[in-house]
Amino acid sequence: MAKGVPNKRYTPEFKQKVVEAVRNEGLSYGEAARRYEVSAHKLIQKWEKIYLSEGPEGLSVERRGRGRIGSKSPNGQEDLLEELKRLRAENDYLKNLQALVMEDERRQRRKRW
């Protein structure tokens, strides 16, 4: 069984060719992986999912590694700062609410005695 080269980078055109062969010729992912010497049939599944959701252009987007929150986008950083501000306000509100509830409970206990 011919295995592909691990960590090999495939061109967007190659990915499109493989996905279209799977779709048009009715090849299984395993058959396509062997025919086109792709290292894993799971890659072809992933490519097909991208192809169906984003079209052929989606296959040219580099997707290696972990995504970064707010990377290269000033708007992403602004969004994070806004969320931080909102969460801090929510935290302060909950602390004040907890203090009020505890004070009310203390008063209720005093009334019972």
Backbone as JSON, one array per atom type, in Angstrom:
{
  "sequence": "MAKGVPNKRYTPEFKQKVVEAVRNEGLSYGEAARRYEVSAHKLIQKWEKIYLSEGPEGLSVERRGRGRIGSKSPNGQEDLLEELKRLRAENDYLKNLQALVMEDERRQRRKRW",
  "N": [[0.84, -1.18, 0.0], [0.74, 2.07, -0.99], [2.03, 4.82, 0.64], [1.58, 8.27, 1.34], [3.73, 11.15, 1.55], [4.54, 12.14, 4.78], [3.58, 15.23, 6.38], [3.65, 16.67, 4.06], [3.07, 19.38, 1.86], [0.26, 20.19, 0.09], [-0.82, 21.51, -3.02], [-3.36, 24.0, -3.67], [-4.65, 23.52, -6.11], [-4.15, 20.81, -6.53], [-5.5, 19.69, -4.35], [-8.12, 20.4, -5.03], [-8.41, 18.95, -7.39], [-8.29, 16.31, -6.4], [-10.52, 16.24, -4.66], [-12.6, 16.73, -6.47], [-12.35, 14.48, -8.04], [-13.12, 12.51, -6.22], [-15.78, 13.25, -5.84], [-16.89, 13.29, -8.47], [-16.12, 10.86, -9.7], [-16.87, 9.0, -7.89], [-15.1, 7.89, -6.09], [-13.83, 6.3, -3.15], [-12.63, 7.7, -0.04], [-10.32, 6.41, 0.78], [-9.51, 5.08, -1.6], [-8.99, 7.29, -3.22], [-6.91, 8.44, -1.77], [-4.91, 6.52, -2.07], [-4.64, 6.49, -4.91], [-3.83, 9.14, -5.5], [-1.7, 9.42, -3.87], [-1.88, 10.54, -1.25], [-1.21, 11.29, 2.12], [-3.07, 10.58, 4.14], [-6.42, 9.41, 4.35], [-8.17, 10.93, 5.79], [-7.43, 13.54, 5.4], [-8.42, 14.09, 2.87], [-11.13, 13.95, 3.37], [-11.37, 16.2, 4.99], [-10.62, 18.19, 3.18], [-12.71, 17.97, 1.35], [-14.88, 18.76, 2.9], [-14.22, 21.44, 3.39], [-14.2, 22.34, 0.75], [-16.9, 22.03, 0.06], [-18.14, 23.79, 1.85], [-16.82, 26.29, 1.58], [-16.08, 26.53, -1.02], [-13.86, 26.2, -3.94], [-11.91, 28.16, -3.43], [-11.48, 28.11, -0.72], [-9.75, 26.04, -0.31], [-7.24, 27.06, -0.64], [-6.5, 28.4, 1.61], [-4.27, 28.63, 4.28], [-4.14, 26.38, 6.91], [-2.7, 25.36, 9.01], [-1.47, 24.59, 12.3], [-2.35, 26.15, 15.5], [-5.14, 28.28, 15.84], [-5.11, 31.85, 16.37], [-6.22, 34.03, 18.84], [-7.67, 37.04, 18.07], [-5.69, 37.68, 16.23], [-3.61, 39.62, 14.17], [-5.61, 41.4, 13.68], [-6.89, 44.45, 14.38], [-9.49, 44.92, 15.16], [-10.22, 42.53, 16.37], [-8.73, 42.63, 18.7], [-9.85, 44.86, 19.89], [-12.42, 43.89, 20.28], [-11.91, 41.91, 22.17], [-11.01, 43.49, 24.3], [-13.35, 44.92, 24.86], [-14.99, 42.81, 25.66], [-13.61, 41.98, 27.94], [-13.94, 44.25, 29.55], [-16.74, 44.19, 29.86], [-17.03, 41.75, 31.22], [-15.65, 42.27, 33.59], [-17.31, 44.24, 34.7], [-19.62, 42.73, 35.05], [-18.67, 40.88, 36.9], [-18.13, 42.59, 39.11], [-20.75, 43.4, 39.65], [-21.93, 40.94, 40.4], [-20.45, 40.37, 42.71], [-21.26, 42.49, 44.38], [-23.99, 41.88, 44.55], [-23.87, 39.42, 45.86], [-22.82, 40.26, 48.33], [-24.97, 41.84, 49.25], [-26.98, 39.88, 49.5], [-25.86, 38.26, 51.48], [-25.78, 40.08, 53.6], [-28.53, 40.5, 53.95], [-29.27, 37.93, 54.77], [-27.91, 37.83, 57.23], [-29.32, 39.77, 58.65], [-31.83, 38.57, 58.74], [-31.3, 36.36, 60.38], [-30.69, 37.67, 62.78], [-33.17, 38.74, 63.45], [-34.61, 36.5, 64.12], [-33.55, 35.72, 66.55]],
  "CA": [[0.0, 0.0, 0.0], [1.58, 3.26, -1.12], [1.73, 5.89, 1.6], [2.06, 9.58, 0.94], [4.79, 11.72, 2.36], [3.96, 12.88, 5.9], [3.88, 16.67, 6.46], [3.79, 17.24, 2.72], [2.1, 20.42, 1.56], [-0.42, 19.97, -1.19], [-1.26, 22.76, -3.63], [-4.82, 24.11, -3.76], [-5.11, 22.89, -7.35], [-4.1, 19.37, -6.31], [-6.6, 19.38, -3.44], [-9.35, 20.51, -5.8], [-8.43, 17.82, -8.32], [-8.6, 15.1, -5.63], [-11.91, 16.33, -4.19], [-13.49, 16.59, -7.62], [-12.3, 13.07, -8.44], [-13.96, 11.79, -5.26], [-17.19, 13.59, -6.07], [-17.34, 12.97, -9.83], [-15.87, 9.47, -10.06], [-17.39, 8.13, -6.84], [-14.02, 7.23, -5.37], [-13.84, 6.4, -1.69], [-11.5, 8.49, 0.42], [-9.15, 5.53, 0.77], [-9.09, 4.89, -2.99], [-8.4, 8.55, -3.69], [-5.63, 8.61, -1.08], [-3.94, 5.64, -2.73], [-4.42, 6.91, -6.29], [-3.12, 10.42, -5.57], [-0.6, 9.34, -2.91], [-2.11, 11.45, -0.14], [-0.76, 10.55, 3.3], [-4.17, 10.05, 4.95], [-7.73, 9.66, 3.75], [-8.84, 11.97, 6.59], [-7.13, 14.82, 4.75], [-9.35, 14.26, 1.75], [-12.42, 14.26, 3.98], [-11.29, 17.59, 5.43], [-10.62, 19.03, 1.98], [-14.06, 17.96, 0.77], [-15.73, 19.58, 3.78], [-13.86, 22.83, 3.09], [-14.64, 22.58, -0.63], [-18.36, 22.17, 0.05], [-18.6, 24.95, 2.63], [-16.19, 27.54, 1.17], [-15.76, 26.51, -2.44], [-12.47, 25.9, -4.26], [-11.01, 29.17, -2.86], [-11.21, 27.72, 0.65], [-8.64, 25.09, -0.27], [-5.96, 27.76, -0.7], [-6.23, 29.01, 2.91], [-3.36, 27.85, 5.12], [-4.85, 26.07, 8.14], [-1.83, 24.63, 9.94], [-1.23, 25.17, 13.62], [-3.5, 26.61, 16.26], [-5.6, 29.63, 15.54], [-4.75, 32.82, 17.39], [-7.32, 34.93, 19.16], [-7.4, 38.44, 17.77], [-4.43, 37.8, 15.51], [-3.47, 40.5, 13.02], [-6.81, 42.19, 13.47], [-7.11, 45.39, 15.47], [-10.87, 44.76, 15.62], [-10.23, 41.39, 17.28], [-8.2, 43.09, 19.98], [-10.88, 45.75, 20.45], [-13.51, 43.03, 20.76], [-11.46, 41.28, 23.41], [-10.99, 44.5, 25.36], [-14.74, 45.17, 25.22], [-15.48, 41.67, 26.42], [-12.97, 42.06, 29.25], [-14.62, 45.33, 30.28], [-18.07, 43.7, 30.2], [-16.9, 40.7, 32.22], [-15.27, 42.91, 34.85], [-18.51, 44.88, 35.23], [-20.49, 41.64, 35.5], [-18.05, 40.35, 38.11], [-18.39, 43.55, 40.17], [-22.19, 43.32, 39.95], [-22.19, 39.7, 41.14], [-19.87, 40.52, 44.05], [-22.17, 43.36, 45.14], [-25.22, 41.13, 44.79], [-23.56, 38.43, 46.9], [-22.69, 40.99, 49.59], [-26.32, 42.21, 49.66], [-27.67, 38.66, 49.92], [-25.28, 37.85, 52.76], [-26.24, 41.06, 54.59], [-29.93, 40.21, 54.19], [-29.31, 36.7, 55.57], [-27.49, 38.19, 58.59], [-30.44, 40.49, 59.27], [-32.89, 37.59, 59.0], [-30.86, 35.58, 61.53], [-30.8, 38.53, 63.96], [-34.57, 38.89, 63.78], [-35.07, 35.25, 64.72], [-33.06, 35.61, 67.94]],
  "C": [[0.88, 1.23, 0.0], [1.11, 4.32, -0.14], [2.26, 7.19, 1.05], [3.17, 10.03, 1.87], [4.17, 12.49, 3.52], [4.44, 14.33, 5.9], [4.12, 17.31, 5.09], [2.73, 18.31, 2.54], [1.56, 20.2, 0.17], [-0.91, 21.31, -1.72], [-2.79, 22.8, -3.64], [-5.38, 23.43, -5.01], [-5.16, 21.37, -7.2], [-5.27, 18.94, -5.42], [-7.93, 19.39, -4.19], [-9.5, 19.33, -6.74], [-8.85, 16.54, -7.6], [-10.07, 15.11, -5.19], [-12.88, 16.14, -5.34], [-13.5, 15.15, -8.14], [-13.18, 12.23, -7.51], [-15.43, 12.01, -5.58], [-17.69, 13.11, -7.44], [-17.21, 11.48, -10.18], [-16.38, 8.49, -9.01], [-16.32, 7.36, -6.11], [-14.24, 7.33, -3.87], [-12.64, 7.24, -1.29], [-10.2, 7.67, 0.4], [-8.6, 5.31, -0.63], [-8.41, 6.15, -3.52], [-7.04, 8.78, -3.04], [-4.55, 7.75, -1.73], [-3.61, 6.13, -4.14], [-3.56, 8.17, -6.37], [-1.97, 10.53, -4.56], [-0.7, 10.44, -1.83], [-1.85, 10.65, 1.14], [-1.89, 9.96, 4.14], [-5.5, 10.38, 4.31], [-8.51, 10.72, 4.52], [-8.59, 13.35, 6.0], [-8.13, 15.11, 3.64], [-10.75, 14.57, 2.27], [-12.46, 15.73, 4.38], [-11.35, 18.53, 4.23], [-12.03, 19.1, 1.38], [-15.0, 18.83, 1.6], [-15.48, 21.07, 3.52], [-14.38, 23.22, 1.71], [-16.15, 22.83, -0.68], [-18.84, 23.42, 0.79], [-18.06, 26.27, 2.1], [-15.9, 27.63, -0.32], [-14.28, 26.24, -2.67], [-11.47, 26.9, -3.65], [-10.61, 28.79, -1.43], [-10.03, 26.76, 0.77], [-7.28, 25.78, -0.3], [-5.59, 28.43, 0.63], [-5.35, 28.08, 3.73], [-4.02, 27.63, 6.47], [-3.99, 25.29, 9.13], [-1.71, 25.35, 11.26], [-2.51, 25.6, 14.3], [-3.87, 28.01, 15.84], [-5.22, 30.57, 16.68], [-5.91, 33.77, 17.59], [-6.89, 36.36, 18.87], [-6.12, 38.66, 16.97], [-4.55, 38.74, 14.32], [-4.68, 41.39, 12.77], [-7.0, 43.15, 14.63], [-8.53, 45.27, 16.02], [-10.98, 43.6, 16.59], [-9.76, 41.8, 18.65], [-9.22, 44.01, 20.66], [-12.04, 44.94, 21.01], [-13.14, 42.38, 22.08], [-11.45, 42.26, 24.57], [-12.41, 44.84, 25.81], [-15.32, 44.04, 26.06], [-14.89, 41.65, 27.82], [-13.65, 43.1, 30.13], [-16.0, 44.87, 30.75], [-18.0, 42.65, 31.31], [-16.49, 41.26, 33.58], [-16.49, 43.58, 35.5], [-19.48, 43.82, 35.77], [-19.98, 41.05, 36.81], [-18.3, 41.27, 39.3], [-19.85, 43.49, 40.61], [-22.48, 42.09, 40.8], [-21.61, 39.75, 42.55], [-20.76, 41.38, 44.92], [-23.47, 42.64, 45.48], [-25.0, 40.11, 45.9], [-23.45, 39.11, 48.27], [-24.07, 41.39, 50.12], [-27.1, 41.0, 50.18], [-27.16, 38.22, 51.28], [-25.74, 38.79, 53.88], [-27.7, 40.81, 54.94], [-30.08, 38.95, 55.06], [-28.92, 36.99, 57.01], [-28.63, 38.88, 59.33], [-31.57, 39.53, 59.62], [-32.55, 36.75, 60.22], [-31.01, 36.39, 62.82], [-32.26, 38.66, 64.41], [-35.11, 37.65, 64.47], [-34.68, 35.15, 66.18], [-33.8, 36.55, 68.76]]
}
